[in-house]
Amino acid sequence: MHYYLDFEKPVAELENKIEELRRLADGKDMNITTEIKKLENKARDLRADIFSKITPWQKTQIARHPERPYTLDYIELMTKDFVELHGDRKFSDDPAIVAGFANFQGIPVAIIGHQKGRGTKERIERNFGQPHPEGYRKALRVMKLAEKFGKPIITLIDTPGAYPGIEAEERGQSEAIASNLMEMFQLRTPIIAVIIGEGGSGGALALAVGDKVMMFEHSVYSVISPEGCAAILWKKNNSQVGKGEYEKAAEALKMTSADLLNLGIIDEIIPEPLGGAHRSKEETAEALEAVLLRSIDELREKSFDELLEERYNKFRIIGKLEEVEQQP
């Protein structure tokens, strides 16, 4: 049974009715195929209509959907012989970040990504996808190994942000993120970064310095969450901020894939199945696989010096100032 978001409730009613009809017909001499087909078409058309006009706040909810595929799902669906590496060789392992090497369509690659976890127990274990400094140091260790052995790097980003707890600060959270940013600009191997869900603040950017930066259609990428932005703008704590304020903040942040492609922050949008990636993990993985294969082929044709120069320039030109003449 699917988990439905608030704005999907009209579709939920139809799909629940379809399931009920299937249960009634199961093992009985009833031919209701035509009726079910009509309802399925109606549900698909209704979903298409809803998703043709979703707001940035609704996209944020889709990006956080609990059934959305995570890093380990993509690794399982797209690769073979994945070998996970643990630990940063300085403090400990961080389950919020998965890192290792795999065979991707015959190409040995390093894959690094956030993992939020499913179910309460695993989510707590993985700290809801919020890495500590050792997570970023582990990621960098694997990236350095990939550079040493000449393997492309794929990063899959899905985090609300780096963990803000005091123990993370004591172990050098900001330094770990800054080191990743600096080192990724200098890695002499292709890097492809993909926001697969939620790209939150420096916690996301620490894995997102790439020669190609892409986003899934219903993912979001921003310096702050709509909730955090709303709390600052309206000077209220989260319990006092309402849905309307979240919607205004999400709109103002320009955090959707379409906004960021238009602003030149990302290079490409990867389409999702109707209703979001969670509606068909296999179809979503196939779309990602095709884009990654094409990107690896393109980047492998360039020399390391070209890669480094283009990577630097890519991020250097992000952000534009536009002078507007003040009206009298």
C-alpha positions as CSV (number, residue, x, y, z in Angstrom):
1,M,0.0,0.0,0.0
2,H,1.4,3.4,-1.0
3,Y,1.9,6.3,1.3
4,Y,0.0,9.3,-0.1
5,L,0.8,13.0,0.4
6,D,-1.9,15.4,1.2
7,F,-2.3,16.8,-2.3
8,E,-2.6,13.2,-3.7
9,K,-5.7,12.3,-1.7
10,P,-8.1,12.5,-4.7
11,V,-5.9,9.9,-6.4
12,A,-5.6,7.8,-3.3
13,E,-9.4,7.4,-3.1
14,L,-9.5,6.1,-6.7
15,E,-6.5,3.7,-6.3
16,N,-7.9,2.4,-3.0
17,K,-11.2,1.7,-4.9
18,I,-9.3,-0.2,-7.6
19,E,-7.6,-2.3,-5.0
20,E,-10.9,-3.0,-3.3
21,L,-12.4,-4.2,-6.6
22,R,-9.4,-6.4,-7.3
23,R,-9.8,-8.0,-3.8
24,L,-13.5,-8.6,-4.4
25,A,-12.9,-10.3,-7.8
26,D,-10.0,-12.4,-6.5
27,G,-10.9,-16.1,-6.9
28,K,-14.4,-15.3,-7.8
29,D,-16.3,-15.6,-11.1
30,M,-16.5,-11.9,-11.6
31,N,-15.5,-10.0,-14.7
32,I,-14.8,-6.4,-13.7
33,T,-11.8,-5.8,-15.9
34,T,-13.4,-3.1,-17.9
35,E,-14.5,-1.2,-14.7
36,I,-11.0,-1.5,-13.3
37,K,-9.4,-0.3,-16.5
38,K,-11.7,2.8,-16.6
39,L,-10.7,3.7,-13.0
40,E,-7.0,3.2,-13.7
41,N,-7.2,5.6,-16.7
42,K,-9.2,8.1,-14.6
43,A,-6.6,7.8,-11.8
44,R,-3.7,8.3,-14.2
45,D,-5.3,11.3,-15.8
46,L,-6.1,12.8,-12.4
47,R,-2.5,12.2,-11.2
48,A,-1.2,13.8,-14.4
49,D,-3.4,16.9,-13.8
50,I,-2.2,17.2,-10.2
51,F,1.5,16.8,-11.1
52,S,1.2,19.3,-14.0
53,K,0.7,22.1,-11.5
54,I,2.5,21.1,-8.2
55,T,4.1,23.9,-6.2
56,P,7.7,24.1,-4.9
57,W,6.5,23.1,-1.4
58,Q,4.7,20.0,-2.8
59,K,7.9,19.1,-4.7
60,T,9.8,19.3,-1.4
61,Q,7.3,16.8,0.1
62,I,7.8,14.5,-2.9
63,A,11.6,14.8,-2.5
64,R,11.2,13.6,1.1
65,H,8.7,10.9,0.4
66,P,9.5,7.9,2.7
67,E,9.2,5.4,-0.2
68,R,11.5,7.3,-2.5
69,P,14.5,5.3,-3.7
70,Y,17.7,5.9,-1.7
71,T,21.4,5.4,-2.6
72,L,21.4,1.7,-1.7
73,D,18.4,1.2,-3.9
74,Y,20.1,2.7,-6.9
75,I,23.3,0.7,-6.1
76,E,21.3,-2.5,-6.1
77,L,19.4,-1.7,-9.3
78,M,22.2,-0.3,-11.4
79,T,25.4,-2.0,-10.3
80,K,27.1,-5.3,-9.6
81,D,29.8,-6.4,-7.1
82,F,29.4,-3.4,-4.8
83,V,32.0,-3.3,-2.1
84,E,31.3,-0.9,0.7
85,L,34.2,0.8,2.5
86,H,33.8,1.9,6.1
87,G,35.4,4.4,8.4
88,D,37.4,7.6,7.9
89,R,40.6,6.3,9.5
90,K,40.5,9.1,12.1
91,F,37.4,8.6,14.3
92,S,34.8,6.0,13.2
93,D,32.3,5.0,10.5
94,D,29.2,7.1,9.7
95,P,26.2,5.1,8.4
96,A,24.6,8.3,7.1
97,I,27.0,8.1,4.1
98,V,27.4,4.9,2.0
99,A,30.7,4.7,0.0
100,G,32.5,2.1,-2.0
101,F,33.3,0.7,-5.4
102,A,31.1,-1.2,-7.9
103,N,30.8,-2.4,-11.4
104,F,28.5,0.0,-13.3
105,Q,27.6,-1.4,-16.7
106,G,31.1,-2.8,-17.1
107,I,32.8,0.4,-15.8
108,P,34.5,0.3,-12.4
109,V,33.3,3.3,-10.4
110,A,33.2,4.8,-7.0
111,I,29.7,5.5,-5.6
112,I,29.1,7.7,-2.6
113,G,25.8,8.8,-1.3
114,H,23.6,9.7,1.6
115,Q,21.3,7.1,3.1
116,K,18.3,8.1,5.2
117,G,17.2,4.7,6.2
118,R,13.7,3.0,6.1
119,G,11.7,2.5,9.3
120,T,12.4,4.0,12.7
121,K,15.2,1.8,13.7
122,E,17.3,2.2,10.5
123,R,16.5,6.0,10.3
124,I,17.9,6.4,13.8
125,E,21.0,4.3,13.0
126,R,21.7,6.4,9.9
127,N,20.8,9.6,11.7
128,F,18.1,10.4,9.1
129,G,20.8,10.9,6.4
130,Q,22.5,13.7,8.3
131,P,26.3,13.0,8.3
132,H,28.8,13.7,11.0
133,P,32.3,14.9,10.0
134,E,33.6,11.3,9.8
135,G,31.0,10.7,7.1
136,Y,32.4,13.4,4.9
137,R,36.0,12.3,5.7
138,K,35.0,8.7,4.7
139,A,33.6,10.0,1.4
140,L,36.8,12.0,0.7
141,R,38.9,8.9,1.5
142,V,37.0,6.9,-1.1
143,M,37.2,9.8,-3.6
144,K,41.0,9.8,-3.2
145,L,41.1,6.1,-3.8
146,A,39.1,6.6,-7.0
147,E,41.5,9.2,-8.2
148,K,44.5,7.0,-7.4
149,F,43.1,4.1,-9.4
150,G,41.5,6.3,-12.2
151,K,37.9,5.5,-11.5
152,P,35.0,7.9,-12.2
153,I,33.1,9.1,-9.1
154,I,29.3,9.1,-8.8
155,T,27.7,10.9,-5.9
156,L,24.0,10.5,-4.9
157,I,22.8,13.3,-2.7
158,D,19.8,13.1,-0.4
159,T,20.1,14.8,2.9
160,P,18.3,17.5,4.9
161,G,21.8,18.8,5.8
162,A,24.9,18.0,7.8
163,Y,24.2,17.0,11.4
164,P,24.1,20.2,13.6
165,G,24.8,18.5,17.0
166,I,27.5,19.7,19.4
167,E,29.5,16.4,19.0
168,A,29.7,17.0,15.2
169,E,30.9,20.6,15.8
170,E,33.5,19.3,18.3
171,R,34.9,16.9,15.7
172,G,35.1,19.6,13.0
173,Q,31.9,19.6,10.9
174,S,32.6,22.8,9.0
175,E,36.3,21.9,8.4
176,A,35.2,18.5,7.0
177,I,32.7,20.0,4.6
178,A,35.2,22.7,3.5
179,S,38.0,20.1,3.0
180,N,35.6,18.1,0.7
181,L,34.8,21.2,-1.3
182,M,38.5,22.1,-1.8
183,E,39.6,18.6,-2.5
184,M,36.8,17.8,-5.0
185,F,37.9,20.7,-7.1
186,Q,41.3,19.1,-7.4
187,L,40.5,15.4,-8.0
188,R,41.9,14.3,-11.3
189,T,39.0,12.0,-12.3
190,P,35.5,12.6,-13.6
191,I,32.9,13.4,-11.0
192,I,29.1,13.2,-11.6
193,A,26.8,14.5,-8.8
194,V,23.1,13.7,-8.7
195,I,20.5,15.1,-6.3
196,I,18.2,12.2,-5.9
197,G,15.9,13.6,-3.2
198,E,16.7,16.4,-0.8
199,G,19.8,18.5,-1.3
200,G,20.2,20.5,1.9
201,S,22.8,23.2,2.5
202,G,26.5,22.4,2.9
203,G,25.7,18.9,3.8
204,A,24.7,18.3,0.2
205,L,27.3,20.6,-1.4
206,A,30.1,18.6,0.3
207,L,29.3,15.8,-2.2
208,A,28.1,18.0,-5.1
209,V,31.2,19.5,-6.6
210,G,31.1,17.7,-10.0
211,D,31.9,18.1,-13.6
212,K,28.2,17.3,-14.2
213,V,25.6,18.2,-11.6
214,M,22.1,16.8,-12.2
215,M,18.8,16.6,-10.3
216,F,15.8,14.3,-10.5
217,E,12.6,16.1,-11.6
218,H,11.1,16.2,-8.2
219,S,14.2,16.7,-6.1
220,V,15.1,20.0,-4.3
221,Y,18.4,21.7,-3.7
222,S,18.8,24.7,-1.5
223,V,20.9,26.5,1.1
224,I,18.2,26.1,3.7
225,S,14.9,24.2,4.1
226,P,11.6,26.0,3.5
227,E,10.9,25.4,7.3
228,G,14.2,27.0,8.3
229,C,13.8,29.9,5.9
230,A,10.2,30.5,7.1
231,A,11.3,30.5,10.7
232,I,13.9,33.1,10.0
233,L,11.8,35.3,7.8
234,W,8.8,35.4,10.0
235,K,10.8,35.1,13.3
236,K,8.8,32.2,14.6
237,N,9.7,28.7,15.8
238,N,8.6,25.8,13.6
239,S,5.5,25.1,15.7
240,Q,4.2,28.6,15.0
241,V,4.9,28.7,11.2
242,G,2.0,27.6,9.0
243,K,1.8,25.8,5.6
244,G,1.2,29.1,3.8
245,E,4.5,30.4,5.0
246,Y,6.3,27.2,4.0
247,E,4.9,27.6,0.5
248,K,6.0,31.2,0.3
249,A,9.5,30.3,1.5
250,A,9.8,27.3,-0.9
251,E,8.7,29.6,-3.8
252,A,11.2,32.3,-2.9
253,L,14.1,29.9,-2.5
254,K,14.0,28.7,-6.2
255,M,14.9,25.2,-5.1
256,T,13.3,23.0,-7.7
257,S,15.1,21.4,-10.6
258,A,13.4,23.6,-13.1
259,D,14.5,26.8,-11.2
260,L,18.0,25.6,-10.8
261,L,18.4,24.6,-14.4
262,N,17.2,28.0,-15.5
263,L,19.7,29.7,-13.1
264,G,22.6,27.6,-14.4
265,I,23.2,25.8,-11.1
266,I,22.7,22.3,-12.6
267,D,23.3,20.8,-16.0
268,E,20.3,18.5,-16.5
269,I,17.0,17.3,-15.1
270,I,16.4,13.5,-15.0
271,P,12.7,12.7,-15.6
272,E,10.7,10.7,-13.1
273,P,7.7,8.4,-13.5
274,L,4.3,10.1,-13.2
275,G,3.8,10.6,-9.5
276,G,7.4,10.5,-8.5
277,A,10.4,8.2,-8.3
278,H,8.8,6.0,-5.7
279,R,6.0,4.9,-8.1
280,S,8.6,2.9,-10.1
281,K,12.1,2.5,-8.7
282,E,13.1,0.3,-11.6
283,E,12.0,2.9,-14.2
284,T,13.7,5.7,-12.2
285,A,17.0,3.7,-12.0
286,E,16.9,3.1,-15.8
287,A,16.6,6.8,-16.4
288,L,19.5,7.6,-14.1
289,E,21.6,4.8,-15.6
290,A,21.2,6.2,-19.1
291,V,22.3,9.7,-18.0
292,L,25.3,8.4,-16.1
293,L,26.5,6.3,-19.0
294,R,26.3,9.2,-21.4
295,S,28.0,11.6,-18.9
296,I,30.9,9.2,-18.1
297,D,31.5,8.7,-21.9
298,E,31.5,12.5,-22.4
299,L,33.9,13.2,-19.5
300,R,36.3,10.4,-20.3
301,E,37.1,12.1,-23.6
302,K,38.6,15.1,-21.8
303,S,42.0,15.4,-20.3
304,F,42.4,15.8,-16.5
305,D,43.6,19.4,-17.0
306,E,40.5,20.2,-19.0
307,L,38.2,18.6,-16.4
308,L,39.8,20.6,-13.6
309,E,39.6,23.9,-15.5
310,E,36.0,23.4,-16.6
311,R,35.0,22.2,-13.1
312,Y,36.5,25.3,-11.5
313,N,35.0,27.7,-14.1
314,K,31.6,26.0,-13.8
315,F,31.3,26.9,-10.1
316,R,33.1,30.2,-10.4
317,I,30.5,31.7,-12.7
318,I,27.5,30.6,-10.6
319,G,25.5,33.6,-9.4
320,K,24.7,36.8,-11.3
321,L,24.2,40.4,-10.3
322,E,21.7,42.4,-12.2
323,E,21.6,46.2,-11.9
324,V,18.1,47.6,-11.9
325,E,17.6,51.3,-12.4
326,Q,15.6,52.7,-9.5
327,Q,12.4,54.3,-10.4
328,P,11.9,57.9,-9.1
